[in-house]
Amino acid sequence: MSNTAMPREQLESNLRRFVLFRVLYSARFYYPVFTILFLDYGLTLEQFAVLNMVWALTIVLAEVPSGALADIIGRKRLVVYAALLMVIEMAGLLWVPVGESGFLFLAFLINRVCSGLSEAAASGADEALAYDSLKALGRESEWAHLLERTTRLMAVGFFTTMITGALVYDVSVVNGAIAFLGLDLVLEQQTIIKFPVVLTFITACLVLIITLGLREVEAGSEQGSRGSARDVRGLRQLLEPFRQILAAARWTVDHRFVFFVILAALVLDSVARQFVVLASEYYRVIDIP
C-alpha cells in the first residue's frame, strides 16, 4: 500500500524515469573524442585546460548547496533544471561555428559552466526522488537492487555511446557507410565534427522530456507545513554547507598529516586525469585512429 497521496502508477513511473534519466544523462557521444572535438573546433590546449578547470570548480561550488536547494525548491525541479542545462550545453556547441572566432572561447566557457551546474544539480537529487518513491511504495529494501540494475544499464549505454561516438567522428567510417548505402554524397570533416554533439543533443532532449514526467513525492498532510518551513529556513540551509566546509578546511589545515595526504591524492589524481583526458589527442598524434 502507498504511504503517500500519490497514485501507485506515478510512483512506479518515477522509478522507470529514474533509470532512463541515469542511462541517457551519462550517454555522451563526444566523450571518446572529447579533447579532439574541442581542439578541432579551434581551441588551443591552454584554453582547453582552462575550460576543464572552470568545469571542475563549477561542480565543486555548485555541489555544496545543491542538497539544500533540493529541499527548498523540490527534487524534481532540480533534476529538470539539470536536464535543461544539458540541452543548453549541447545547443551551444551546435550553434557555435567551427574555427577560430572572437567568441569561440566564450561560447565554450558558457558550455563548461552549464555542464558543471548540470552535473551538480543532477548529483543526488534523482536518487533522492527515486528512493522517496520506493519508500512511499513500502519497498525500501529494493533500493540496492534498483541501483545495481541502473548501474548495469548505464554501463551498457556508456559503452554503446563511446563506440558510436568514435565511429561517427571518423570521416572514413561515415563516408564508407554512406557509400555502402549507395548514396552519392561525401561529407567533409568540418561537417562530421558535430555528429557526436548532434547525437548528444538528441539524448539531452529525451532526458528533459523524461524529467518533466517525474512527480515530486510528498507525504500529503505534511506538504503545507513542510513548504512553509522551507521558505523560512531557505537561506540558512543554503549557507550552512559552506560554513561546514570552512570548519572542515580549518581542521584539515591544522592537522598537517591529513592535509598532505589530501594534497598528495589531489596531485596524483590530477596527473592521472590529464592522461585520460588527453589520450584521444595523443592517439591522433601517433596515428592511432
Backbone as CSV, one residue per row, in Angstrom:
resi,resn,N_x,N_y,N_z,CA_x,CA_y,CA_z,C_x,C_y,C_z
1,MET,0.841,-1.200,0.000,0.000,0.000,0.000,0.874,1.248,0.000
2,SER,0.506,2.286,-0.758,1.293,3.509,-0.867,1.191,4.337,0.400
3,ASN,2.374,4.894,0.856,2.413,5.730,2.053,2.278,7.207,1.728
4,THR,1.747,7.545,0.585,1.585,8.933,0.174,0.279,9.074,-0.584
5,ALA,-0.124,10.333,-0.806,-1.370,10.583,-1.528,-1.223,10.334,-3.020
6,MET,0.001,10.163,-3.503,0.234,9.949,-4.933,-0.253,8.574,-5.373
7,PRO,-0.804,8.469,-6.595,-1.191,7.161,-7.127,0.032,6.256,-7.290
8,ARG,-0.179,4.973,-7.142,0.908,4.000,-7.257,1.562,4.057,-8.635
9,GLU,0.748,4.303,-9.678,1.282,4.339,-11.040,2.324,5.447,-11.206
10,GLN,2.092,6.596,-10.561,3.043,7.698,-10.666,4.348,7.383,-9.942
11,LEU,4.251,6.691,-8.824,5.451,6.290,-8.100,6.269,5.292,-8.911
12,GLU,5.588,4.333,-9.540,6.278,3.369,-10.399,6.912,4.082,-11.596
13,SER,6.201,5.076,-12.130,6.732,5.854,-13.250,8.005,6.594,-12.848
14,ASN,8.050,7.108,-11.629,9.255,7.774,-11.133,10.465,6.850,-11.181
15,LEU,10.259,5.589,-10.802,11.358,4.624,-10.788,11.854,4.344,-12.202
16,ARG,10.922,4.164,-13.143,11.319,3.917,-14.534,12.045,5.131,-15.112
17,ARG,11.531,6.296,-14.821,12.140,7.519,-15.347,13.513,7.775,-14.720
18,PHE,13.688,7.365,-13.477,14.997,7.488,-12.835,16.043,6.677,-13.587
19,VAL,15.698,5.437,-13.926,16.627,4.575,-14.663,16.941,5.174,-16.032
20,LEU,15.903,5.598,-16.752,16.107,6.193,-18.074,16.933,7.470,-17.991
21,PHE,16.665,8.279,-16.977,17.427,9.516,-16.793,18.906,9.213,-16.603
22,ARG,19.213,8.268,-15.731,20.602,7.928,-15.458,21.316,7.415,-16.712
23,VAL,20.649,6.545,-17.453,21.264,5.953,-18.649,21.516,7.012,-19.714
24,LEU,20.505,7.828,-20.019,20.630,8.816,-21.089,21.481,10.012,-20.682
25,TYR,21.453,10.378,-19.410,22.246,11.527,-18.964,23.742,11.250,-19.099
26,SER,24.126,10.001,-18.875,25.545,9.638,-18.991,25.940,9.262,-20.414
27,ALA,24.978,9.241,-21.335,25.253,8.857,-22.730,25.783,10.060,-23.501
28,ARG,27.054,10.337,-23.353,27.695,11.475,-24.023,28.528,10.945,-25.192
29,PHE,28.033,11.127,-26.395,28.687,10.564,-27.574,30.031,11.222,-27.881
30,TYR,30.285,12.393,-27.310,31.540,13.086,-27.606,32.669,12.691,-26.651
31,TYR,32.398,11.890,-25.640,33.425,11.530,-24.660,34.670,10.882,-25.275
32,PRO,34.536,9.931,-26.215,35.756,9.304,-26.749,36.620,10.253,-27.568
33,VAL,36.044,11.360,-28.035,36.812,12.329,-28.833,36.782,13.696,-28.144
34,PHE,36.689,13.682,-26.826,36.481,14.905,-26.053,37.536,15.974,-26.365
35,THR,38.803,15.618,-26.223,39.881,16.588,-26.467,39.942,16.980,-27.929
36,ILE,39.882,15.984,-28.813,39.958,16.252,-30.253,38.834,17.182,-30.686
37,LEU,37.639,16.953,-30.181,36.486,17.778,-30.542,36.732,19.240,-30.200
38,PHE,37.179,19.490,-28.985,37.418,20.868,-28.564,38.520,21.523,-29.395
39,LEU,39.584,20.772,-29.675,40.689,21.337,-30.453,40.300,21.531,-31.913
40,ASP,39.520,20.617,-32.465,39.077,20.754,-33.858,38.114,21.923,-34.037
41,TYR,37.438,22.292,-32.974,36.586,23.485,-33.035,37.418,24.760,-33.191
42,GLY,38.689,24.691,-32.770,39.571,25.848,-32.892,40.195,26.311,-31.599
43,LEU,39.956,25.597,-30.505,40.549,25.959,-29.222,41.998,25.494,-29.141
44,THR,42.787,26.145,-28.293,44.160,25.709,-28.042,44.173,24.788,-26.824
45,LEU,45.285,24.069,-26.636,45.399,23.192,-25.475,45.335,23.988,-24.172
46,GLU,45.898,25.197,-24.181,45.849,26.043,-22.983,44.407,26.415,-22.642
47,GLN,43.645,26.787,-23.662,42.235,27.123,-23.441,41.454,25.901,-22.967
48,PHE,41.783,24.745,-23.527,41.129,23.500,-23.129,41.380,23.215,-21.648
49,ALA,42.620,23.426,-21.194,42.955,23.200,-19.785,42.194,24.169,-18.876
50,VAL,42.103,25.434,-19.292,41.367,26.434,-18.511,39.892,26.054,-18.410
51,LEU,39.321,25.604,-19.514,37.909,25.214,-19.525,37.648,24.031,-18.599
52,ASN,38.572,23.071,-18.570,38.422,21.938,-17.658,38.476,22.388,-16.203
53,MET,39.346,23.358,-15.909,39.442,23.879,-14.549,38.145,24.589,-14.152
54,VAL,37.605,25.387,-15.069,36.342,26.090,-14.804,35.220,25.091,-14.558
55,TRP,35.177,24.038,-15.361,34.151,22.993,-15.215,34.227,22.344,-13.835
56,ALA,35.457,21.981,-13.414,35.636,21.328,-12.115,35.255,22.262,-10.965
57,LEU,35.672,23.527,-11.045,35.348,24.489,-9.992,33.842,24.733,-9.901
58,THR,33.195,24.772,-11.054,31.739,24.976,-11.068,31.025,23.840,-10.349
59,ILE,31.457,22.610,-10.600,30.844,21.452,-9.940,31.051,21.528,-8.430
60,VAL,32.292,21.830,-8.016,32.602,21.879,-6.585,31.763,22.944,-5.878
61,LEU,31.708,24.140,-6.460,30.991,25.246,-5.819,29.477,25.042,-5.834
62,ALA,28.964,24.443,-6.911,27.513,24.249,-7.016,27.046,22.996,-6.291
63,GLU,27.954,22.038,-6.104,27.585,20.792,-5.432,27.236,21.036,-3.967
64,VAL,27.925,21.987,-3.367,27.764,22.229,-1.929,26.322,22.573,-1.552
65,PRO,25.701,23.583,-2.191,24.336,23.947,-1.775,23.238,23.175,-2.489
66,SER,23.603,22.237,-3.384,22.568,21.582,-4.189,21.612,20.749,-3.339
67,GLY,22.146,20.113,-2.277,21.275,19.327,-1.408,20.244,20.187,-0.705
68,ALA,20.703,21.325,-0.167,19.771,22.246,0.492,18.784,22.831,-0.507
69,LEU,19.277,23.102,-1.718,18.406,23.663,-2.755,17.307,22.679,-3.135
70,ALA,17.644,21.381,-3.146,16.637,20.359,-3.453,15.528,20.350,-2.410
71,ASP,15.889,20.576,-1.140,14.875,20.627,-0.079,13.993,21.860,-0.194
72,ILE,14.544,22.944,-0.763,13.802,24.202,-0.847,12.862,24.226,-2.053
73,ILE,13.406,23.925,-3.241,12.601,24.041,-4.464,12.009,22.711,-4.907
74,GLY,12.489,21.601,-4.325,11.981,20.291,-4.718,12.975,19.547,-5.589
75,ARG,13.013,18.238,-5.418,13.984,17.421,-6.148,13.662,17.354,-7.636
76,LYS,12.377,17.275,-7.968,12.007,17.209,-9.383,12.490,18.447,-10.126
77,ARG,12.266,19.617,-9.556,12.668,20.854,-10.220,14.176,20.905,-10.429
78,LEU,14.924,20.386,-9.464,16.379,20.393,-9.591,16.830,19.448,-10.704
79,VAL,16.172,18.295,-10.829,16.514,17.345,-11.894,16.126,17.913,-13.260
80,VAL,14.961,18.566,-13.342,14.551,19.220,-14.591,15.544,20.318,-14.959
81,TYR,15.989,21.065,-13.965,16.991,22.116,-14.168,18.277,21.519,-14.735
82,ALA,18.698,20.361,-14.216,19.898,19.686,-14.722,19.719,19.280,-16.183
83,ALA,18.551,18.740,-16.512,18.278,18.326,-17.889,18.230,19.523,-18.833
84,LEU,17.615,20.616,-18.386,17.534,21.824,-19.209,18.922,22.394,-19.480
85,LEU,19.776,22.375,-18.472,21.149,22.848,-18.657,21.908,21.964,-19.640
86,MET,21.629,20.661,-19.631,22.264,19.755,-20.591,21.849,20.105,-22.015
87,VAL,20.566,20.435,-22.207,20.081,20.842,-23.531,20.777,22.127,-23.975
88,ILE,20.864,23.111,-23.070,21.527,24.382,-23.392,23.002,24.152,-23.708
89,GLU,23.625,23.283,-22.926,25.041,22.947,-23.117,25.302,22.410,-24.521
90,MET,24.470,21.473,-24.965,24.651,20.875,-26.286,24.202,21.807,-27.408
91,ALA,23.142,22.574,-27.171,22.665,23.524,-28.187,23.729,24.571,-28.484
92,GLY,24.464,24.979,-27.453,25.537,25.950,-27.650,26.626,25.418,-28.559
93,LEU,26.994,24.145,-28.389,28.019,23.548,-29.248,27.525,23.387,-30.679
94,LEU,26.225,23.153,-30.848,25.671,23.066,-32.201,25.662,24.430,-32.875
95,TRP,25.420,25.472,-32.091,25.304,26.822,-32.646,26.658,27.425,-32.996
96,VAL,27.666,27.212,-32.161,28.956,27.869,-32.377,29.624,27.316,-33.639
97,PRO,30.131,28.178,-34.522,30.768,27.707,-35.754,32.134,27.086,-35.485
98,VAL,32.522,26.159,-36.343,33.837,25.524,-36.230,34.894,26.480,-36.769
99,GLY,35.994,26.617,-36.046,37.066,27.514,-36.468,37.246,28.656,-35.490
100,GLU,38.407,29.251,-35.532,38.720,30.341,-34.613,37.808,31.541,-34.855
101,SER,37.310,32.096,-33.761,36.473,33.291,-33.834,36.582,34.036,-32.507
102,GLY,36.109,35.263,-32.498,36.238,36.083,-31.306,35.456,35.585,-30.114
103,PHE,34.382,34.837,-30.355,33.524,34.391,-29.251,33.604,32.889,-29.017
104,LEU,34.563,32.201,-29.670,34.663,30.747,-29.529,34.944,30.349,-28.082
105,PHE,35.945,30.971,-27.475,36.295,30.622,-26.095,35.150,30.961,-25.144
106,LEU,34.504,32.103,-25.357,33.376,32.498,-24.504,32.237,31.490,-24.610
107,ALA,31.966,31.026,-25.842,30.900,30.043,-26.046,31.202,28.744,-25.304
108,PHE,32.462,28.305,-25.361,32.840,27.076,-24.665,32.900,27.289,-23.157
109,LEU,33.219,28.501,-22.728,33.207,28.808,-21.300,31.788,28.676,-20.746
110,ILE,30.819,29.219,-21.469,29.409,29.082,-21.072,29.004,27.612,-21.076
111,ASN,29.491,26.873,-22.084,29.201,25.446,-22.179,29.696,24.686,-20.954
112,ARG,30.925,24.982,-20.514,31.509,24.281,-19.371,30.815,24.652,-18.060
113,VAL,30.418,25.909,-17.924,29.691,26.330,-16.723,28.330,25.634,-16.662
114,CYS,27.631,25.592,-17.798,26.332,24.894,-17.860,26.496,23.415,-17.537
115,SER,27.569,22.810,-18.068,27.823,21.396,-17.809,28.087,21.147,-16.328
116,GLY,28.902,22.004,-15.712,29.193,21.852,-14.291,27.967,22.031,-13.420
117,LEU,27.159,23.049,-13.728,25.923,23.279,-12.972,24.958,22.112,-13.130
118,SER,24.904,21.562,-14.342,24.024,20.424,-14.603,24.456,19.201,-13.805
119,GLU,25.762,18.914,-13.814,26.286,17.771,-13.056,25.978,17.919,-11.569
120,ALA,26.182,19.126,-11.044,25.941,19.362,-9.618,24.461,19.232,-9.274
121,ALA,23.593,19.751,-10.145,22.154,19.692,-9.888,21.634,18.259,-9.931
122,ALA,22.180,17.473,-10.866,21.706,16.094,-11.014,22.230,15.181,-9.912
123,SER,23.345,15.567,-9.304,24.007,14.713,-8.319,23.171,14.548,-7.054
124,GLY,22.614,13.371,-6.884,21.880,13.065,-5.660,20.397,13.353,-5.706
125,ALA,19.984,14.386,-6.450,18.562,14.748,-6.472,17.723,13.645,-7.101
126,ASP,18.236,13.035,-8.172,17.497,11.961,-8.832,17.391,10.732,-7.937
127,GLU,18.496,10.407,-7.247,18.475,9.265,-6.337,17.495,9.486,-5.188
128,ALA,17.501,10.698,-4.646,16.595,11.003,-3.530,15.140,10.859,-3.953
129,LEU,14.829,11.317,-5.161,13.459,11.218,-5.664,13.059,9.760,-5.872
130,ALA,13.990,8.959,-6.410,13.706,7.543,-6.628,13.543,6.810,-5.295
131,TYR,14.408,7.128,-4.335,14.303,6.465,-3.024,12.998,6.835,-2.321
132,ASP,12.625,8.103,-2.401,11.354,8.529,-1.800,10.173,7.796,-2.432
133,SER,10.274,7.545,-3.747,9.207,6.815,-4.441,9.134,5.373,-3.952
134,LEU,10.309,4.738,-3.799,10.341,3.371,-3.271,9.803,3.323,-1.840
135,LYS,10.190,4.306,-1.047,9.733,4.353,0.342,8.221,4.524,0.414
136,ALA,7.681,5.372,-0.465,6.232,5.579,-0.492,5.496,4.310,-0.899
137,LEU,6.167,3.471,-1.693,5.583,2.196,-2.099,5.792,1.112,-1.050
138,GLY,6.573,1.420,-0.006,6.870,0.430,1.022,7.870,-0.602,0.568
139,ARG,8.761,-0.230,-0.356,9.719,-1.185,-0.932,11.155,-0.674,-0.795
140,GLU,11.485,-0.074,0.349,12.836,0.451,0.546,13.913,-0.615,0.386
141,SER,13.577,-1.865,0.702,14.560,-2.949,0.629,15.033,-3.206,-0.798
142,GLU,14.301,-2.701,-1.789,14.671,-2.916,-3.190,15.637,-1.853,-3.709
143,TRP,16.033,-0.911,-2.852,16.869,0.205,-3.296,18.206,-0.266,-3.875
144,ALA,18.866,-1.182,-3.190,20.160,-1.677,-3.670,20.009,-2.374,-5.019
145,HIS,18.939,-3.143,-5.172,18.690,-3.835,-6.442,18.436,-2.836,-7.567
146,LEU,17.693,-1.771,-7.267,17.415,-0.748,-8.282,18.706,-0.066,-8.730
147,LEU,19.573,0.266,-7.775,20.851,0.894,-8.121,21.730,-0.046,-8.937
148,GLU,21.719,-1.327,-8.572,22.525,-2.312,-9.300,22.050,-2.433,-10.748
149,ARG,20.738,-2.521,-10.928,20.185,-2.623,-12.289,20.480,-1.354,-13.091
150,THR,20.358,-0.208,-12.443,20.636,1.057,-13.119,22.095,1.147,-13.544
151,THR,23.000,0.708,-12.675,24.432,0.747,-12.984,24.762,-0.153,-14.164
152,ARG,24.146,-1.330,-14.217,24.377,-2.241,-15.348,23.928,-1.604,-16.658
153,LEU,22.738,-1.022,-16.652,22.218,-0.388,-17.860,23.057,0.823,-18.254
154,MET,23.544,1.571,-17.258,24.409,2.710,-17.552,25.705,2.260,-18.211
155,ALA,26.250,1.135,-17.744,27.489,0.615,-18.327,27.283,0.220,-19.787
156,VAL,26.164,-0.437,-20.064,25.852,-0.819,-21.448,25.660,0.422,-22.310
157,GLY,24.902,1.387,-21.804,24.669,2.618,-22.547,25.943,3.399,-22.776
158,PHE,26.795,3.475,-21.756,28.052,4.214,-21.875,28.963,3.565,-22.909
159,PHE,29.069,2.230,-22.871,29.904,1.509,-23.839,29.388,1.733,-25.259
160,THR,28.081,1.649,-25.438,27.484,1.828,-26.764,27.729,3.230,-27.304
161,THR,27.532,4.234,-26.453,27.723,5.616,-26.912,29.190,5.919,-27.181
162,MET,30.092,5.335,-26.410,31.523,5.554,-26.646,31.926,5.026,-28.019
163,ILE,31.487,3.814,-28.335,31.816,3.220,-29.633,31.169,4.016,-30.759
164,THR,29.889,4.330,-30.600,29.163,5.073,-31.636,29.761,6.454,-31.848
165,GLY,30.074,7.150,-30.754,30.648,8.487,-30.860,31.967,8.497,-31.595
166,ALA,32.811,7.503,-31.328,34.100,7.417,-32.019,33.911,7.124,-33.505
167,LEU,32.949,6.264,-33.830,32.721,5.896,-35.233,32.180,7.064,-36.049
168,VAL,31.212,7.802,-35.498,30.601,8.890,-36.276,31.529,10.094,-36.400
169,TYR,32.645,10.097,-35.667,33.613,11.185,-35.776,34.691,10.880,-36.811
170,ASP,34.712,9.636,-37.285,35.715,9.201,-38.262,35.186,9.436,-39.677
171,VAL,35.884,10.269,-40.435,35.444,10.616,-41.795,35.340,9.386,-42.674
172,SER,36.343,8.510,-42.615,36.352,7.330,-43.483,35.206,6.382,-43.152
173,VAL,34.891,6.236,-41.870,33.797,5.348,-41.462,32.457,5.903,-41.924
174,VAL,32.232,7.194,-41.708,30.961,7.816,-42.088,30.768,7.783,-43.596
175,ASN,31.792,8.189,-44.350,31.678,8.181,-45.811,31.604,6.763,-46.364
176,GLY,32.261,5.820,-45.685,32.150,4.419,-46.089,30.736,3.897,-45.910
177,ALA,30.099,4.283,-44.804,28.710,3.876,-44.557,27.770,4.501,-45.582
178,ILE,28.037,5.765,-45.948,27.214,6.444,-46.959,27.352,5.754,-48.308
179,ALA,28.588,5.396,-48.666,28.830,4.701,-49.935,28.170,3.322,-49.940
180,PHE,28.204,2.632,-48.790,27.585,1.315,-48.677,26.081,1.393,-48.917
181,LEU,25.484,2.514,-48.520,24.048,2.714,-48.723,23.717,3.141,-50.149
182,GLY,24.750,3.337,-50.968,24.537,3.699,-52.364,24.231,5.159,-52.595
183,LEU,24.558,6.010,-51.637,24.287,7.443,-51.767,25.486,8.163,-52.376
184,ASP,25.212,9.067,-53.286,26.271,9.844,-53.932,26.540,11.102,-53.105
185,LEU,27.225,10.906,-51.979,27.450,12.008,-51.048,28.750,11.775,-50.294
186,VAL,29.556,12.820,-50.211,30.809,12.767,-49.459,30.819,13.930,-48.467
187,LEU,30.975,13.621,-47.194,30.969,14.639,-46.150,32.390,15.031,-45.764
188,GLU,32.585,16.310,-45.495,33.881,16.820,-45.064,33.999,16.725,-43.539
189,GLN,35.240,16.804,-43.062,35.494,16.745,-41.623,34.771,17.860,-40.874
190,GLN,34.678,19.038,-41.479,34.017,20.172,-40.837,32.558,19.871,-40.514
191,THR,31.930,19.050,-41.358,30.530,18.667,-41.124,30.428,17.564,-40.082
192,ILE,31.336,16.605,-40.162,31.280,15.428,-39.296,31.632,15.764,-37.848
193,ILE,32.390,16.844,-37.648,32.809,17.241,-36.299,31.632,17.292,-35.327
194,LYS,30.489,17.767,-35.798,29.351,17.987,-34.898,28.435,16.771,-34.748
195,PHE,28.738,15.669,-35.419,27.873,14.490,-35.328,27.705,13.987,-33.885
196,PRO,28.803,13.809,-33.105,28.615,13.368,-31.712,27.806,14.365,-30.888
197,VAL,27.958,15.661,-31.196,27.211,16.696,-30.479,25.724,16.601,-30.813
198,VAL,25.411,16.356,-32.085,24.013,16.215,-32.505,23.352,15.048,-31.773
199,LEU,24.057,13.912,-31.713,23.502,12.737,-31.034,23.295,13.008,-29.546
200,THR,24.250,13.703,-28.925,24.112,14.027,-27.504,22.996,15.036,-27.272
201,PHE,22.808,15.960,-28.214,21.708,16.923,-28.106,20.361,16.202,-28.146
202,ILE,20.262,15.185,-28.990,19.025,14.397,-29.067,18.758,13.693,-27.734
203,THR,19.799,13.069,-27.160,19.613,12.406,-25.861,19.286,13.423,-24.764
204,ALA,19.852,14.638,-24.871,19.552,15.692,-23.889,18.076,16.076,-23.943
205,CYS,17.535,16.173,-25.142,16.103,16.481,-25.293,15.246,15.365,-24.705
206,LEU,15.671,14.109,-24.919,14.946,12.977,-24.334,15.010,13.021,-22.807
207,VAL,16.181,13.374,-22.281,16.347,13.490,-20.831,15.400,14.543,-20.267
208,LEU,15.280,15.676,-20.954,14.385,16.744,-20.496,12.932,16.272,-20.483
209,ILE,12.526,15.576,-21.541,11.154,15.050,-21.609,10.895,14.068,-20.463
210,ILE,11.884,13.214,-20.195,11.748,12.225,-19.119,11.592,12.905,-17.762
211,THR,12.410,13.924,-17.506,12.358,14.590,-16.197,11.068,15.376,-15.996
212,LEU,10.513,15.903,-17.080,9.256,16.650,-16.959,8.110,15.748,-16.502
213,GLY,8.250,14.439,-16.738,7.214,13.494,-16.323,7.364,12.990,-14.900
214,LEU,8.442,13.390,-14.212,8.625,12.987,-12.817,7.586,13.661,-11.921
215,ARG,7.313,13.048,-10.787,6.379,13.619,-9.822,7.068,13.732,-8.463
216,GLU,6.954,14.914,-7.861,7.533,15.122,-6.528,6.765,14.294,-5.506
217,VAL,7.497,13.631,-4.615,6.869,12.789,-3.597,6.707,13.604,-2.322
218,GLU,5.471,13.772,-1.894,5.173,14.498,-0.659,4.265,13.638,0.209
219,ALA,4.425,13.781,1.510,3.616,12.991,2.453,2.308,13.705,2.769
220,GLY,1.560,14.034,1.720,0.213,14.585,1.815,-0.033,15.595,2.915
221,SER,-0.298,15.135,4.111,-0.681,16.017,5.206,0.441,16.936,5.645
222,GLU,1.706,16.544,5.362,2.833,17.344,5.803,3.243,18.365,4.764
223,GLN,2.643,18.310,3.590,3.102,19.120,2.478,3.057,20.606,2.793
224,GLY,1.936,21.094,3.351,1.821,22.524,3.610,2.802,23.001,4.654
225,SER,2.897,22.276,5.779,3.798,22.707,6.841,5.244,22.630,6.401
226,ARG,5.603,21.611,5.610,6.967,21.491,5.128,7.288,22.600,4.155
227,GLY,6.289,22.973,3.339,6.527,24.042,2.379,6.833,25.358,3.064
228,SER,6.060,25.696,4.117,6.314,26.948,4.823,7.640,26.902,5.566
229,ALA,7.993,25.739,6.093,9.271,25.608,6.794,10.435,25.812,5.837
230,ARG,10.280,25.327,4.590,11.330,25.517,3.592,11.579,27.000,3.343
231,ASP,10.495,27.758,3.220,10.642,29.186,2.949,11.405,29.882,4.072
232,VAL,11.100,29.512,5.330,11.733,30.160,6.478,13.210,29.800,6.564
233,ARG,13.526,28.519,6.317,14.896,28.059,6.507,15.734,28.123,5.242
234,GLY,15.163,28.631,4.144,15.833,28.561,2.853,17.249,29.084,2.826
235,LEU,17.445,30.366,3.156,18.772,30.974,3.092,19.726,30.315,4.071
236,ARG,19.220,29.989,5.256,20.060,29.347,6.266,20.552,27.988,5.777
237,GLN,19.675,27.241,5.113,20.054,25.929,4.597,21.116,26.045,3.511
238,LEU,21.011,27.076,2.670,21.980,27.253,1.596,23.359,27.629,2.130
239,LEU,23.396,28.410,3.203,24.672,28.877,3.748,25.335,27.853,4.658
240,GLU,24.542,26.987,5.281,25.084,26.036,6.244,26.161,25.117,5.660
241,PRO,25.989,24.544,4.441,27.046,23.694,3.891,28.373,24.424,3.742
242,PHE,28.330,25.696,3.353,29.562,26.464,3.206,30.236,26.673,4.565
243,ARG,29.451,26.894,5.615,30.022,27.038,6.954,30.714,25.740,7.385
244,GLN,30.080,24.618,7.078,30.667,23.329,7.435,31.955,23.076,6.669
245,ILE,31.990,23.492,5.399,33.200,23.325,4.598,34.350,24.152,5.168
246,LEU,34.066,25.394,5.568,35.095,26.254,6.160,35.626,25.652,7.460
247,ALA,34.728,25.102,8.261,35.152,24.471,9.515,36.030,23.253,9.237
248,ALA,35.632,22.443,8.238,36.426,21.267,7.873,37.780,21.670,7.300
249,ALA,37.799,22.755,6.514,39.059,23.234,5.933,40.022,23.691,7.019
250,ARG,39.507,24.417,8.016,40.364,24.866,9.122,40.930,23.674,9.891
251,TRP,40.085,22.667,10.120,40.551,21.472,10.830,41.628,20.754,10.026
252,THR,41.441,20.648,8.703,42.400,19.956,7.844,43.750,20.662,7.831
253,VAL,43.745,21.980,7.727,44.997,22.749,7.718,45.729,22.600,9.049
254,ASP,45.000,22.522,10.139,45.619,22.371,11.460,46.218,20.981,11.665
255,HIS,45.746,19.994,10.923,46.268,18.621,11.023,47.065,18.323,9.750
256,ARG,48.364,18.560,9.812,49.193,18.562,8.608,49.268,17.203,7.920
257,PHE,49.247,16.122,8.695,49.311,14.806,8.063,48.113,14.594,7.138
258,VAL,46.932,14.904,7.637,45.718,14.779,6.821,45.798,15.707,5.617
259,PHE,46.289,16.929,5.851,46.397,17.917,4.776,47.300,17.418,3.652
260,PHE,48.460,16.849,4.009,49.401,16.390,2.986,48.910,15.122,2.281
261,VAL,48.171,14.278,2.987,47.576,13.101,2.332,46.576,13.538,1.266
262,ILE,45.724,14.510,1.613,44.740,15.029,0.653,45.443,15.707,-0.512
263,LEU,46.486,16.486,-0.214,47.235,17.186,-1.257,47.903,16.199,-2.207
264,ALA,48.499,15.122,-1.661,49.147,14.111,-2.495,48.129,13.403,-3.383
265,ALA,46.974,13.081,-2.806,45.918,12.431,-3.596,45.444,13.339,-4.719
266,LEU,45.342,14.636,-4.429,44.912,15.603,-5.439,45.904,15.675,-6.590
267,VAL,47.199,15.709,-6.265,48.237,15.788,-7.299,48.223,14.537,-8.169
268,LEU,48.190,13.361,-7.534,48.195,12.105,-8.287,46.945,11.969,-9.153
269,ASP,45.802,12.331,-8.595,44.549,12.250,-9.349,44.571,13.202,-10.539
270,SER,45.117,14.402,-10.348,45.164,15.385,-11.436,46.021,14.884,-12.589
271,VAL,47.179,14.300,-12.260,48.068,13.773,-13.301,47.388,12.630,-14.050
272,ALA,46.764,11.715,-13.302,46.084,10.578,-13.936,44.961,11.049,-14.849
273,ARG,44.195,12.030,-14.396,43.081,12.537,-15.203,43.575,13.230,-16.472
274,GLN,44.716,13.903,-16.399,45.254,14.553,-17.591,45.590,13.522,-18.661
275,PHE,46.164,12.384,-18.246,46.462,11.323,-19.206,45.183,10.791,-19.853
276,VAL,44.149,10.598,-19.040,42.884,10.072,-19.561,42.230,11.064,-20.513
277,VAL,42.187,12.342,-20.111,41.516,13.369,-20.909,42.232,13.615,-22.230
278,LEU,43.570,13.607,-22.190,44.349,13.924,-23.393,44.678,12.690,-24.225
279,ALA,44.172,11.524,-23.825,44.512,10.284,-24.528,44.114,10.329,-25.994
280,SER,42.919,10.845,-26.297,42.445,10.853,-27.685,43.340,11.714,-28.572
281,GLU,43.805,12.845,-28.048,44.708,13.700,-28.821,46.058,13.020,-29.013
282,TYR,46.532,12.315,-27.995,47.805,11.593,-28.092,47.717,10.490,-29.141
283,TYR,46.617,9.750,-29.150,46.448,8.688,-30.139,46.458,9.248,-31.552
284,ARG,45.858,10.420,-31.735,45.842,11.019,-33.068,47.249,11.433,-33.494
285,VAL,48.036,11.941,-32.552,49.404,12.367,-32.864,50.249,11.190,-33.333
286,ILE,50.065,10.020,-32.711,50.871,8.852,-33.093,50.151,7.993,-34.134
287,ASP,49.127,8.585,-34.779,48.431,7.951,-35.909,47.681,6.680,-35.545
288,ILE,47.143,6.623,-34.349,46.235,5.527,-33.992,44.817,6.064,-34.092
289,PRO,43.978,5.509,-34.972,42.624,6.058,-35.180,41.741,5.857,-33.956
